[in-house]
């Protein structure tokens, strides 16, 4: 590249600047067209699928409503007393009544397209009235035992839809509608068989070439599909169906590859029946126009790039002219020997030589401009004696002042690194200027929000110096508060008469900062020598016991009073150590955590979830902050304990309600509304209390009562089923066998033999 003329390089750069973004923009716009087209197609497929689903739901809902209206008439009342086929055919009048029922069933068939047949069965009779075989005996008609299983889980007065295959081999979706005392004076059931092919017509989308539709039951059984051999089989075996329907979304669409073709799959679940509607179409058919548009954009981009190439050469020639003239001037006036290189390589060599000269000069300036003063202060604080110390600190006496930002953790959380660095620069400059003439002050940043000021002064007039220093420290507090938005605590050491003692005086000032926890934020403290035994030790074990007792009683006010008492005890002692204060609060939290765990109460979310609680306590500046923090913790503990008690009370009330009303038909969602809680929460508290689901617990109550009635009374199986809350014998037998391993009759016989 260094041998290629600069004009050609510039032309290449301009070409890349124009061509590459254009190519990227073309590629991106093409991809966006395809992506947006795919998204629009997916949404359109889902919208079409929902329209077909609603059409199918409306047709089935109309048939269900017509069936319910027919059940509400008195047409079945006329044959309610005919228990046998022979009774129906015994007189002409009886036959006429049966035929009137048949006419109503035929009228029902005509109201909705695609009805194959329908029939009526009177409970405990031996005949059916059907639109395909007329009035006939059960022996001559197709089996109807499947209706018992279909209605086993049915609640209320609505019917159920059941996909099945007739004996004739035709696939239908049957609507089974039971007649009971709530809907009709007659007990029986109406069955309407809707042709599967008619449901398929509602689902198909003939305007989209190569599309297919599928209808699945809640369990994945195929209800309607173009391939009739797959009806009533497991639809999850079809490609991508299980992946879609197990995502948890009620509707949506995805794109997948099938046999080398890109397909769009859409699915939608019916909120009424729980059935899944699925469709898929070929993207090749749907994306033809979008791909044609993408090709036209590529051709247009090629033409733009070609035109840009010519324009780049012209612009490069024009732009490079001043630079070429500069190179010719430098070549004529310098001794640089650069042969066989272009203009850029020549200038690069010239600039490198200039840079080498500049670096040498910069190195010399850097060595002379080192901040010897700050470096000397830091060394002195570490206990070292820097060279030329007398130039920085000319006087004989020293004091060390530590300025610590109050609530430093909050200050750090509200500012960034650059802002904090700028604040340190301003404060250090300001601090040095606030002390009067005769006092040398050098300020440096130490650590953890602390600035250290080393004061140097002469021996004369110590009292006056103390007063002047105090005024300067008050101004330091005001200036810091105005800049930082936080107060500062100031610790002032004793006087040192030798530079070797400055590190020791720094320790004294830092120890004073710890006393902020007692004296409060924003104070100015001076070191005073004290004997070691003057530090008094405070024991708050009795307060801890009372706090734990109040915790067990849920008395939050009592805990608050004890925390206040501890703070008052500490504040009343002038010479208590910082370590003793930290021990008191650490011991209190340790005793609380231990007490909760001994009572099998989880502390993870309430306490340990807050982070390292002991480190947080050690970072508090004042007793007020410590007390406020502990008040928040104990308040959260009490609230969690109250919440657990509330859950137990809810569970006991719900269980007692089930024990009192198990004979009735209980709708669990209505029951949750009566208690004023959500259905999911009601299930949770019952499971936590009993270890069983609500359905299992309710059925177990019924079966236990049924066992007593079987052994202690002469009631029939049907009477016992009704007595314990089952409204048909089949459901009673099924649940009894589930929980006892045998039917009720066998249980009664086995217990009778044992006694």
Secondary structure, 3 states (H helix, E strand, C coil): CCCCCHHHHHHHHHHHHHHHHHHHHHHHHHHHHHHHHHHHHHHHHHHHHHHHHHHHHHHHHHHHHHHHHHHHCCCCHHHCCCCCHHHHCCCHHHHHHHHHHHHHHHHHHHHCCCEEEEEEEECCCCEEEECCCEEEEHHHCCCCCHHHHHCCCCCCCCCEEEEEECCCCCEEEEEEEEECCCCCCCCEEEEEEEEHHHHHHHHCCCCCCCCEEEEECCCCEEEEECCHHHCCCEHHHCCCHHHHHCCCCCEEEEEEEECCEEEEEEEEECCCCCCEEEEEEEHHHHCHHHHHHHHHHHHHHHHHHHHHHHHHHHHHHHHHHHHHHHHHHHHHHCCCCCCCCCHHHHHHHHHHHHHHHHHHHHHHHHHHCCCHHHHHHHHHHCCCCCCCHHHHCCCCEEEEEEEEECCHHHHHHHCCHHHHHHHHHHHHHHHHHHCCCCEEEEEEEEECCEEEEEEEECCCCHHHHHHHHHHHHHHHHHHHHHHHCCCEEEEECCCECCHHHHHHHHHHHHHHHHCHHHHCCCCEEECCCCCHHHCCCCCCHHHHHHHHHHHHHCCHHHHHHHHHHHHHHHHHCCCCCHHHHHHHHHHHHHHHHHHHHHCCCCCCCCCHHHCCHHHHHHCCCCHHHHHHHHHHHHHHHHHHHHHHHHHHHHHHHHHHHHHHHCCCCCCHHHHHHHHCCCHHHHHHHHHHHHCCCHHHHHHHHHHHHHHHHHHHCCCCHHHHHHHCCCCCHHHHHHHHHHHHCCCHHHHHHHHHHHC
